[in-house]
């Protein structure tokens, strides 16, 4: 055989071996240095920071999630709820009391450079738990003045507690009292001590000593006047509806979230970003029966859109999956309330 031909054969054989070996090495590697800005790759959002709104069905369901951030070898991930650091690490798996919490996932490098994702973590109560939903305008109280709470199963409450620690794992609460009034409409009233201004976590304790989450209370010397007809928040955040993807992006409201709204009017607040069309539908968890039939949405549609959560709606929710879905295309749902 011609020597030149043999050399070419040997060259291409060696090249094939090298190519195959390179393709077999699939181990990921981080090419960034500690001087680079951190980037959060997951949860992904094209807008950079963006919002992220996980929901836990009850206080016993762990908030389980992870963050992928680079430069991996030089970045720490911190998780904050209502401004309190609750965890450090790339993967969280923790249970939290019922309530709505401002969620921040922060990636910070060894050089102090940072970026974040933000949103709302919602932890729904059990239907049998004592719980006072957060009014739409927020919950406020003045030092030394009475505070009145409306909610569910407040007749089970034997003690009201306040703390500036979300997990209530400090030695003693800042305030606790069993001196309160429960009126005929199930509203609970107690008097605040002379607390310093700030945001406090509110908890209820039952006869067995079990603690229940119930949103936050802002103590201020100048509390705003509550609206004449105050709305109560069921859900708040940012959910971009899109039923053209699989699985569709929907907003799920559980039966426990909707229970206090029985017989009342539900209000759905939304934004209308530019889209090829805008549709809205409120249906059962199994998409079997509609609370509100599919409708076109435009700038003339009432915002908030409202409907009565009557007995028909309640029966649909409880018989078809114990939840209602807000579905559609082109809207960004920002808040759901009732009054």
C-alpha positions in Angstrom: 0.0 0.0 0.0 1.2 3.5 -0.8 3.0 5.0 2.3 1.2 8.4 1.8 -2.2 6.7 1.8 -1.3 4.7 5.0 -0.3 8.0 6.8 -3.7 9.6 5.8 -5.5 6.5 7.2 -3.6 6.6 10.5 -4.2 10.4 10.8 -8.0 10.2 10.3 -8.2 7.2 12.7 -6.4 9.2 15.4 -8.7 12.1 14.8 -11.8 9.9 15.2 -10.5 8.6 18.5 -9.9 12.1 19.8 -13.3 13.3 18.6 -15.1 10.4 20.3 -13.2 10.9 23.5 -14.1 14.6 23.6 -17.8 13.9 23.0 -17.8 11.4 25.8 -16.8 14.0 28.4 -20.1 15.5 29.3 -19.1 16.8 32.8 -20.3 20.5 33.1 -17.8 23.1 34.1 -18.0 26.7 35.3 -15.9 29.1 33.2 -16.8 32.2 35.2 -14.6 33.8 37.8 -15.5 35.4 41.2 -15.2 38.8 39.5 -18.2 38.1 37.3 -21.7 39.2 38.0 -24.0 36.5 39.3 -26.7 35.1 37.0 -29.7 33.1 38.2 -30.4 30.5 35.5 -33.3 28.9 37.3 -36.1 29.9 38.0 -35.8 31.5 34.6 -37.4 34.8 33.7 -36.6 36.8 30.6 -37.1 40.1 32.4 -34.0 39.5 34.6 -35.3 39.8 38.1 -38.9 38.9 37.4 -41.5 37.5 39.8 -42.0 34.0 41.0 -45.1 32.9 43.1 -45.1 29.4 44.5 -48.1 28.1 46.5 -48.1 25.5 49.3 -51.5 23.8 49.7 -51.2 23.7 53.5 -48.7 24.4 56.3 -47.5 20.7 56.3 -46.6 20.9 52.6 -42.9 21.9 52.3 -41.8 24.7 50.1 -39.4 22.7 47.9 -37.5 24.5 45.3 -34.0 25.1 44.0 -31.9 27.9 42.4 -29.2 27.4 39.7 -26.8 30.4 39.8 -23.4 31.1 38.3 -20.5 31.5 39.0 -21.3 28.3 40.9 -18.0 28.1 42.9 -18.2 31.7 44.1 -22.0 32.2 44.7 -24.2 31.8 47.8 -28.0 31.6 47.6 -30.1 33.2 50.4 -33.8 32.8 50.8 -35.8 35.6 52.4 -39.5 35.7 53.6 -40.8 39.1 54.6 -37.3 40.4 54.8 -36.1 37.6 57.2 -33.4 35.1 56.0 -34.9 31.7 56.4 -32.3 29.5 54.6 -29.0 29.6 52.8 -28.3 27.0 50.1 -29.2 26.1 46.5 -32.1 23.9 47.5 -34.8 24.7 50.0 -37.2 22.2 51.6 -39.0 23.8 54.5 -42.5 24.2 55.9 -43.9 27.6 56.9 -47.0 28.8 58.8 -50.1 29.8 56.7 -49.9 33.3 55.2 -48.6 35.4 52.3 -44.9 36.2 52.4 -42.7 38.4 50.2 -40.2 36.0 48.7 -36.7 36.9 47.7 -34.1 34.5 46.3 -30.8 36.2 46.4 -27.6 35.1 44.7 -24.5 36.9 46.1 -20.9 36.3 45.1 -17.7 36.3 47.3 -17.1 39.8 45.9 -20.4 41.1 47.1 -22.1 41.2 43.7 -25.8 40.2 43.8 -28.9 39.5 41.8 -32.4 38.2 42.9 -35.7 36.7 42.0 -38.7 38.0 43.9 -42.4 37.2 44.3 -44.9 35.9 46.9 -44.9 32.6 48.7 -48.5 31.6 49.6 -49.1 29.0 52.3 -52.8 28.1 52.5 -54.4 27.2 55.8 -56.4 24.0 56.4 -60.1 24.7 56.1 -60.5 23.9 59.8 -57.6 26.2 61.0 -58.2 29.5 62.8 -57.1 32.0 60.2 -57.5 35.8 59.6 -56.9 36.7 55.9 -55.0 39.9 55.2 -57.3 42.8 54.2 -56.6 44.3 50.8 -55.2 47.5 52.4 -53.0 45.7 54.8 -53.3 45.0 58.5 -52.5 47.9 60.9 -52.7 48.6 64.6 -51.5 51.4 66.9 -49.6 50.9 70.1 -52.0 50.7 73.1 -55.1 50.5 70.8 -57.6 47.7 70.0 -57.2 45.6 66.9 -60.1 43.7 65.3 -59.6 40.6 63.2 -62.1 38.9 60.9 -61.6 35.4 59.7 -62.4 31.7 60.0 -62.7 29.5 63.0 -61.6 32.2 65.4 -63.7 30.6 68.1 -60.8 28.1 68.4 -58.4 30.8 69.4 -57.3 30.7 73.1 -54.2 33.0 72.8 -53.0 35.7 70.4 -49.2 36.1 69.9 -46.9 38.6 68.1 -43.3 38.2 67.3 -40.7 39.7 64.9 -39.5 36.2 64.1 -41.4 34.5 61.3 -40.7 31.0 62.5 -41.6 31.9 66.1 -38.5 30.0 67.3 -37.3 32.8 69.6 -37.6 32.0 73.3 -40.7 34.0 74.0 -43.0 36.0 71.8 -42.9 39.8 72.1 -46.6 39.8 73.1 -49.2 37.2 74.0 -52.7 37.6 75.4 -55.8 35.5 76.1 -57.7 38.7 76.9 -59.8 39.3 73.8 -63.4 39.6 72.8 -65.1 37.3 70.2 -68.3 39.0 69.0 -71.4 37.3 67.5 -70.0 37.6 63.9 -66.8 35.8 64.8 -64.6 38.8 64.9 -61.8 38.8 67.5 -60.7 42.1 69.2 -57.6 42.5 71.5 -55.6 45.5 72.7 -52.0 46.0 71.6 -49.3 46.8 74.2 -47.0 49.8 73.7 -44.9 48.0 71.0 -42.3 49.7 68.9 -43.4 50.5 65.4 -42.7 47.7 62.9 -44.0 44.6 61.2 -44.9 41.6 63.5 -45.9 38.1 62.7 -49.3 37.3 64.1 -50.1 33.8 65.4 -53.0 32.0 67.1 -52.8 29.3 69.7 -55.6 26.8 70.3 -56.5 24.8 73.4 -53.9 22.1 72.7 -51.2 24.7 72.4 -50.8 24.4 68.6 -49.7 27.6 66.8 -51.3 28.8 63.5 -50.1 31.3 61.0 -52.3 34.3 60.2 -50.5 37.0 58.2 -48.6 40.0 59.5 -49.6 43.0 61.6 -48.0 46.5 61.0 -47.8 48.5 64.2 -47.6 52.2 63.6 -48.5 55.4 65.5 -50.4 56.6 62.4 -52.4 53.7 61.0 -54.4 54.4 57.8 -58.2 54.5 57.9 -59.6 51.2 56.7 -61.8 51.6 53.5 -65.6 51.7 54.1 -66.0 48.4 52.3 -62.7 46.7 52.8 -61.6 43.9 50.5 -59.8 40.8 51.7 -57.0 39.4 49.7 -57.3 35.7 48.6 -54.1 35.8 46.4 -51.6 38.5 45.3 -48.6 38.3 43.0 -48.1 38.1 39.2 -49.4 35.2 37.1 -49.2 35.5 33.3 -52.0 33.3 31.9 -51.1 31.2 28.9 -53.2 28.2 27.9 -51.2 27.7 24.7 -48.4 25.9 26.5 -48.3 22.5 28.1 -49.0 22.4 31.0 -51.0 25.7 30.8 -50.1 28.6 33.0 -53.0 29.0 35.4 -53.8 30.5 38.7 -55.2 27.9 41.1 -57.4 29.0 44.1 -58.0 26.2 46.5 -61.3 25.5 48.3 -59.7 26.6 51.6 -58.7 30.0 50.0 -62.2 30.5 48.6 -64.2 29.3 51.7 -64.4 32.8 53.4 -65.8 34.3 50.2 -68.9 32.1 50.2 -71.9 34.3 49.2 -69.6 37.3 48.6 -68.3 39.1 45.5 -64.9 38.0 44.2 -62.7 40.6 42.4 -60.0 39.6 39.9 -57.4 42.3 39.2 -55.4 42.1 36.1 -53.0 43.8 33.6 -53.3 43.6 29.8 -49.8 43.4 28.3 -49.6 43.4 24.5 -50.7 40.0 23.2 -52.3 38.5 20.0 -55.6 38.2 22.0 -57.0 38.2 25.5 -59.3 35.6 26.9 -60.4 34.9 30.5 -62.2 31.9 32.0 -62.8 30.8 35.6 -63.4 27.0 35.7 -63.1 24.0 38.0 -59.9 22.2 38.8 -60.9 19.5 36.3 -62.0 22.1 33.6 -65.4 20.4 33.7 -67.8 23.3 34.8 -67.2 27.0 34.6 -67.8 29.5 37.4 -67.4 32.2 34.7 -67.7 31.2 31.1 -64.9 32.1 28.6 -64.9 35.7 27.6 -62.9 38.2 25.5 -61.1 40.8 27.5 -60.2 44.3 26.3 -59.6 47.8 27.7 -63.4 48.2 28.2 -63.7 45.2 30.4 -64.1 46.1 34.1 -60.9 45.9 36.1 -61.2 44.4 38.6 -63.5 41.8 37.0 -66.1 40.6 39.6 -68.5 37.8 40.1 -70.6 36.4 43.0 -69.2 33.3 44.6 -72.7 31.9 45.1 -73.9 28.4 46.0 -73.6 27.2 42.4 -69.9 28.2 42.3 -69.2 26.7 45.7 -70.7 23.3 44.6 -68.6 23.3 41.4 -65.4 23.9 43.4 -66.1 21.3 46.0 -67.3 18.6 43.6 -64.6 19.0 40.9 -61.2 18.9 42.5 -61.6 21.3 45.5 -60.2 24.3 43.6 -61.0 26.9 40.9 -58.7 27.8 38.1 -58.3 31.2 36.5 -57.2 30.4 33.0 -56.9 32.2 29.7 -54.4 34.0 27.5 -52.8 37.4 27.5 -53.7 38.7 31.0 -51.4 39.0 34.0 -53.4 38.4 37.1 -52.1 40.6 40.0 -54.6 40.1 42.8 -57.8 38.2 43.8 -60.0 39.6 46.6 -63.5 39.3 48.0 -65.8 41.6 49.9 
